[in-house]
Amino acid sequence: MKISIIGSGNVASQLGLAFKKAGHIIVQVHSRNKKTGGELSKKLRTEFVTALTELNENTDMVLIAVQDDSIKKVILHLKLTTPLIVHTSGFTSIDIFKGKFKNYGVLYPVQTISGQVNFSALPICVEGNNTKTTSVLKKAASSISKNIFQLSSEKRQQLHLAAVLVNNFTNHLYAVAEEILSVKKIPFRILFPLIENTVTKLKSSPAKKNQTGPAVRNDKKTINAHLKLLQDPLLRKLYIAHSLHIRKLAKKKAKL
Amino acid sequence: MKISIIGSGNVASQLGLAFKKAGHIIVQVHSRNKKTGGELSKKLRTEFVTALTELNENTDMVLIAVQDDSIKKVILHLKLTTPLIVHTSGFTSIDIFKGKFKNYGVLYPVQTISGQVNFSALPICVEGNNTKTTSVLKKAASSISKNIFQLSSEKRQQLHLAAVLVNNFTNHLYAVAEEILSVKKIPFRILFPLIENTVTKLKSSPAKKNQTGPAVRNDKKTINAHLKLLQDPLLRKLYIAHSLHIRKLAKKKAKL
């Protein structure tokens, strides 16, 4: 396949490298950032163009791997008609392309792309505006990963929300725990086995079943003692929201 | 060492089995629950006693592995004077024993104990009321794990709070994500690589540095769109508390 890439951030770079490695031809790279764009085109041994209008019509797929907010601007200036136009966003609807291109779709890798990425086992969600584009996207994605899911924009948005919870918010909890411990000079690695065990359990039984701790057993004494240890009012709100919702899920489960 | 065990739940059972395997002699088991207590004493090939007053003075260490709320009751009826008296709670202060026994302490395994546990790499926190008991506790803990930390009650309580965040609350986020996806019939396993990657990163760089997502980049459009997808007011509160505190940490970091 002939692939052109718009963007030179982590997603653009890693997808570009993965597609090249899989044997595809990277036709051109465009980026607003001349430095990172130039660097990426060198890595991909391909041409770098500074204007969207310089992008060649003679390509099979154009990957728009830019920040969500910039996709609209790219679409506005992209004058190609033949190639399949694809964005890589988790939360942007496929309909952003509606009425602007004939063939379009989404290719969303479910991972925070930073540093070198091995796509082979990474889930990639695809969506096309018709059967043919969906099939082309599936084939393209399958050339870099074995883990392809066809998902509508509505479902992908729910997935993106869930991804924020299990990645951004859990990482945030790790950061808060790290800070609590560092103040008292307690090494954070004491918690590694606990953290890993929490994840390992997920694979054999649903998270709801694995829930432990003061909230699920309604241990108000410990909850109140923990709240006393938390100085930051925002963290107290966070602790309370978690505890109340854990309790709510537990009651719901008990009713079933 | 001669060890007696009070309790017959997960912690009592797993610690009892680990100490027996390490070559210690389990002298007696006491539990309010005759069924599970009897079963545990069979597993440990030792005597089961139904009353605390039947516990033998001729033992080196008495492990009180019961729920936090029950420790006080046990202490009230425990009339032993020679052995080292130890509880296994993460949040209960060592001072609960003050004035009641001569030698006492804490042995807290930092893990949710359920099913079979391999203690060998598990962090165990110990605290004794004097140098000698601390040293005995360290030695006992070292016989079942290589990962021993001496921690004061104050520090252990901070650790327990941090453990609730990284275990109970992250597991809760997994449960919420699982529910969001199951409503839309999206397989939860799509998120496994992302979940695992979040944990793997922790080992090479601090969580605060790894923070990604709409909150840290102040992407209000995505935040508001996510909030629209969340029906439950409690979950919306939880989402907002996380996002605000992620933003707060990011600003703090920028100031440094």
Contacts between the chains, C-beta under 8 A, distances in Angstrom:
chain1	res1	chain2	res2	distance
A	68	B	219	7.3
A	68	B	221	7.6
A	68	B	222	6.8
A	69	B	219	7.7
A	69	B	221	7.3
A	91	B	222	5.6
A	91	B	225	6.7
A	110	B	190	5.6
A	110	B	191	6.9
A	110	B	193	7.0
A	110	B	194	5.8
A	111	B	193	6.0
A	111	B	194	5.6
A	111	B	197	6.3
A	112	B	194	7.1
A	112	B	197	6.9
A	112	B	198	7.8
A	112	B	212	4.9
A	114	B	212	7.5
A	121	B	193	6.4
A	122	B	193	5.7
A	123	B	190	4.6
A	123	B	193	6.4
A	125	B	190	7.6
A	149	B	186	8.0
A	149	B	187	7.8
A	149	B	190	6.2
A	151	B	186	7.0
A	154	B	184	7.7
A	155	B	184	5.2
A	155	B	186	5.6
A	157	B	225	7.5
A	157	B	229	6.8
A	158	B	180	5.7
A	158	B	181	6.7
A	158	B	183	7.8
A	158	B	184	5.0
A	158	B	186	6.7
A	158	B	229	6.6
A	159	B	181	6.7
A	159	B	186	5.8
A	159	B	190	6.5
A	159	B	191	7.8
A	160	B	226	7.9
A	161	B	180	6.3
A	161	B	226	5.0
A	161	B	229	5.3
A	161	B	230	7.5
A	162	B	176	7.9
A	162	B	177	3.8
A	162	B	180	4.9
A	162	B	181	5.4
A	162	B	186	8.0
A	162	B	191	6.3
A	163	B	177	7.8
A	163	B	191	6.3
A	163	B	194	5.8
A	164	B	213	5.4
A	164	B	214	6.7
A	164	B	226	6.5
A	165	B	173	4.6
A	165	B	174	8.0
A	165	B	176	5.8
A	165	B	177	4.7
A	165	B	180	7.7
A	166	B	173	5.8
A	166	B	174	5.9
A	166	B	177	4.8
A	166	B	191	5.3
A	166	B	194	6.4
A	166	B	195	5.2
A	166	B	198	7.4
A	167	B	194	5.1
A	167	B	195	7.1
A	167	B	197	7.8
A	167	B	198	5.0
A	167	B	212	7.3
A	167	B	213	7.0
A	168	B	211	7.0
A	168	B	212	6.2
A	168	B	213	3.2
A	168	B	214	7.6
A	168	B	215	6.6
A	168	B	216	7.4
A	168	B	242	7.7
A	168	B	246	7.1
A	169	B	173	5.3
A	169	B	242	4.8
A	170	B	170	4.3
A	170	B	173	5.5
A	170	B	174	7.9
A	170	B	195	7.5
A	170	B	198	5.9
A	171	B	198	5.3
A	171	B	201	7.9
A	171	B	207	5.4
A	171	B	210	5.6
A	171	B	211	5.8
A	171	B	212	7.6
A	172	B	207	7.6
A	172	B	211	6.6
A	172	B	215	7.9
A	172	B	242	5.7
A	172	B	245	6.9
A	172	B	246	5.1
A	172	B	249	7.7
A	173	B	165	4.6
A	173	B	166	5.8
A	173	B	169	5.3
A	173	B	170	5.5
A	173	B	173	7.7
A	174	B	166	5.9
A	174	B	170	7.8
A	174	B	198	7.9
A	174	B	202	5.9
A	174	B	207	3.7
A	175	B	206	7.3
A	175	B	207	3.8
A	175	B	208	4.5
A	175	B	211	6.4
A	175	B	249	6.3
A	176	B	162	7.9
A	176	B	165	5.8
A	176	B	245	7.4
A	177	B	162	3.8
A	177	B	163	7.8
A	177	B	165	4.7
A	177	B	166	4.9
A	177	B	207	7.9
A	178	B	206	6.0
A	178	B	207	5.3
A	178	B	208	6.9
A	179	B	208	7.6
A	180	B	158	5.6
A	180	B	161	6.3
A	180	B	162	4.9
A	180	B	165	7.7
A	181	B	158	6.7
A	181	B	159	6.7
A	181	B	162	5.4
A	183	B	158	7.8
A	184	B	154	7.7
A	184	B	155	5.2
A	184	B	158	5.0
A	186	B	149	8.0
A	186	B	151	7.0
A	186	B	155	5.6
A	186	B	158	6.7
A	186	B	159	5.8
A	186	B	162	8.0
A	187	B	149	7.8
A	190	B	110	5.7
A	190	B	123	4.6
A	190	B	125	7.6
A	190	B	149	6.2
A	190	B	159	6.5
A	191	B	110	6.9
A	191	B	123	8.0
A	191	B	159	7.8
A	191	B	162	6.3
A	191	B	163	6.2
A	191	B	166	5.3
A	192	B	202	7.5
A	192	B	203	7.3
A	193	B	110	7.1
A	193	B	111	6.0
A	193	B	121	6.4
A	193	B	122	5.7
A	193	B	123	6.4
A	194	B	110	5.8
A	194	B	111	5.6
A	194	B	112	7.1
A	194	B	163	5.8
A	194	B	166	6.4
A	194	B	167	5.1
A	195	B	166	5.2
A	195	B	167	7.1
A	195	B	170	7.5
A	195	B	199	5.9
A	195	B	202	7.1
A	196	B	199	6.4
A	197	B	111	6.3
A	197	B	112	6.9
A	197	B	167	7.9
A	198	B	112	7.8
A	198	B	166	7.4
A	198	B	167	5.0
A	198	B	170	5.9
A	198	B	171	5.3
A	198	B	174	7.9
A	199	B	195	5.8
A	199	B	196	6.4
A	199	B	199	5.7
A	201	B	171	7.9
A	202	B	174	5.9
A	202	B	192	7.5
A	202	B	195	7.1
A	203	B	192	7.3
A	206	B	175	7.3
A	206	B	178	6.0
A	207	B	171	5.4
A	207	B	172	7.6
A	207	B	174	3.7
A	207	B	175	3.8
A	207	B	177	7.9
A	207	B	178	5.3
A	208	B	175	4.5
A	208	B	178	6.9
A	208	B	179	7.6
A	210	B	171	5.6
A	211	B	168	7.0
A	211	B	171	5.8
A	211	B	172	6.5
A	211	B	175	6.4
A	212	B	112	4.9
A	212	B	114	7.6
A	212	B	167	7.3
A	212	B	168	6.2
A	212	B	171	7.6
A	213	B	164	5.4
A	213	B	167	7.0
A	213	B	168	3.2
A	214	B	164	6.7
A	214	B	168	7.6
A	215	B	168	6.5
A	215	B	172	7.9
A	216	B	168	7.4
A	219	B	68	7.3
A	219	B	69	7.7
A	221	B	68	7.6
A	221	B	69	7.3
A	222	B	68	6.8
A	222	B	91	5.7
A	225	B	91	6.7
A	225	B	157	7.6
A	226	B	160	7.9
A	226	B	161	5.0
A	226	B	164	6.5
A	229	B	157	6.8
A	229	B	158	6.6
A	229	B	161	5.3
A	230	B	161	7.5
A	232	B	245	7.4
A	234	B	241	6.1
A	234	B	244	5.5
A	234	B	245	4.6
A	234	B	248	6.5
A	235	B	241	8.0
A	235	B	245	6.3
A	237	B	237	7.1
A	237	B	241	4.5
A	238	B	238	7.1
A	238	B	241	3.9
A	238	B	242	6.2
A	238	B	245	6.1
A	241	B	234	6.1
A	241	B	237	4.5
A	241	B	238	3.9
A	241	B	241	5.4
A	242	B	168	7.7
A	242	B	169	4.8
A	242	B	172	5.7
A	242	B	238	6.2
A	244	B	234	5.5
A	245	B	172	6.9
A	245	B	176	7.4
A	245	B	232	7.4
A	245	B	234	4.6
A	245	B	235	6.3
A	245	B	238	6.1
A	246	B	168	7.1
A	246	B	172	5.1
A	248	B	234	6.4
A	249	B	172	7.7
A	249	B	175	6.3
